[in-house]
């Protein structure tokens, strides 16, 4: 008897890194805010000789609507961020008729990992980004 495969359709990614350039906010003809950013994500490992090696991935991220507007107002070249979203591959033909494709992350959430420090700032005035969906309540009593 053959088994039926019940493969979940999961397409989620979380990355961290730094923006490689300032955010360039644009609007579609219908007025929807959008921007493309590139996040530089580093990784380190030891090679077979025990020496540390480093590599950087440059990951293209697409932001839409309020997420794009927030990024343009709050981020700049070098800003450290965490991005959550899904992976998407698009294909098109360029002006010369050549087929092109790109794989990118379509962000559902982006968060800055640093903020300006003001000793007079109260904890309720922290720089913060709320994702497009309703924010989750985090239980502060979790022991880890």
N, C-alpha and C positions, 0 to 999 in steps of 0.2 A: 504494500500500500504506500503510495506517495504522500509525503508530508506537504502541507500547505505552509508557505512562508508568510509569516505575519511581520513584515519589516516596518518598523516605525518610520515615519517621515520627519526626521529631525534635521533641522538646518539652523543651528545656533552657533555663534562664535563670540568669544570675549577676548579682546586684545588690550594691551596697554603699550604706551609708547609716547613719543613726542611729535608734535606737528612739525612738518618740514617747511611750512611757509604760513603766512598770514591767511586768514579765512577770507575768501572772495565770495560774498553773498550775491546771488543772482535771482531773478524771478522769471518764471516761465511766462509765455504769452497770456496765460489765464491768470497770472498773478500769484502763483505758488512759489514760495521761497525755497531755494535749493542751493547747495554748494557741494563741491568735491574737495576733500582734504586728503593728504597723505600722512600716515602715521608711521614713523620709523620705530621698529620693534627689534630690540637687540636680544641675542642669545649667546650664551657662553658654554663651552664644554672643554673637557680635557681630551687631547688626542692620545694616540696609542703610546706616545713617549711621555705622557703626563704633563705636557705643556698646555696652558690655557689658550683656546682659540675663541675668536669672536666673529659673529656674522650679524648683519643687519638686514631685515626684511623691510621693504617699503610697501605698505599696504594702502590701497586706495579705498576711501570710505565716502559714501554718498549720504548726505543729510538732507532731510526734507522738512518743510513747514516750520513749526516752532523750534524744532531741534536745530535746524539750520540758522534761524535767527538768533537763538541763544548762543550758538557757537561763534557767530560773527561778533556778538557783543562782548563775549567773555574770554575768547581764546586768541592767541597770537602764535607766531612762529616760536617753537621751542616749548610751548605749553605741554606739560605731561597730562595725559588723559587715559581713561578707560572707555572703551567703546564696546557696546553689545549690539548685535544685529544678526543678519543672515547673509550667506554668501550667494551671490548672483553672477551669472555669466551672460554677457550681452554680445551680440554679433551684428555687424553692419558692413556695408561696402563704402570705401572712401571715394574721393572724387576721381581717382584713377581706376576705379572698378576693382580694386584689391579687397579681398575679404579680410576683415579685422575682427578681433574679439578681445574682451577684457573681463577679468574676474575681479569683483569688487565686493566690499561689504556694504550692505544697505543698513544703516544704523537705526536702531529703535531707541537707543539711549547713548548719551555721551556724558561723561562726568569729568570735570577738572580735578586734578590731584593736588593742586596747590592753590593757595589763595593769599592775598595780601594780609599780613598780620597787623592788626590794630589792637593794642592792649586795652583800649577803651571800648572795644566792640563786645556786645553781649552775645552769649551763645545762640540766641534766637535770631541774630542778624547775620549768620554765616552765609557765605556765598554758596549757593546750592542750585542744582538743576533738577527739576522734576520731569520724569520721563512722560511720554505721551499717554501712557496708560496710568491707571490709578496707582499711586505709590503704595508699596507694601508696608505693613506695620511690622517693625522688628521688635522682638521680645528682648528687652535688656537683661532679662534674668537668665539667658542662656549662659552656661558656665564655661564656654570656650570662645 
